[in-house]
Amino acid sequence: MKKIVTLMVLICLTFAGYSISTVQPVQAISKYSEKWHTVRTTEKVYRYKPYVPKGDYMYQMKFIHKTTIKKGTYLRLRCPGTHYPWQFVIRGHYWTVLRNDARWFRNVR
């Protein structure tokens, strides 16, 4: 009888929206997120300046001015998902990080 009651309680809690899980928290920035998020870098990464030569199309974009971003730098970041994965602004200039993963930053709350 006690096993049946325990099973019924677990079923009721599951349908009520409660769950017992050991899943790790996921990054708050999803792919193709147009909103700006404040993040902190967890490792050294390289930033590039997007450049479209005059008379070329957007898909022929080149990336110039490769510079490093130090570990622990705070950025306002978004993932437009159109031409390159990660975009941010420093002093009015748009920069990009050419990495597909999200392991190089952590969200700031």
C-alpha positions, 0 to 999 in steps of 0.5 A: 500500500505504501508503494502505491501511495508513493507512486501516485504522489510521484505521478501527481507531482510530475503532472503538476509541473514538478520534477526531480532532475539532475540536469546542469543549467543551460546558457541563457543565450540561445542560438539566433538570439537577437537580444543583447546579453551581458557576458564574461569571457572564460578564456582568451578568444579572438575578435574580428571586424566584419568587412564587406568589400565595395561592390561585393555581396553580404555573403562575400564578407571578410573578417579583418583586424584579428585581435585578442579578448582577455579572459574575464572581459565583460561584453554585451553579446548577441547571436544573430545567426545570419552570417556569423555566430556571435556579435558584440559592440565596442565603442560603436564598432561591431565585432564578431567571434568566429566560434560556434560553441558557447563555452568561451563565455558565462552569463552575468546576472 
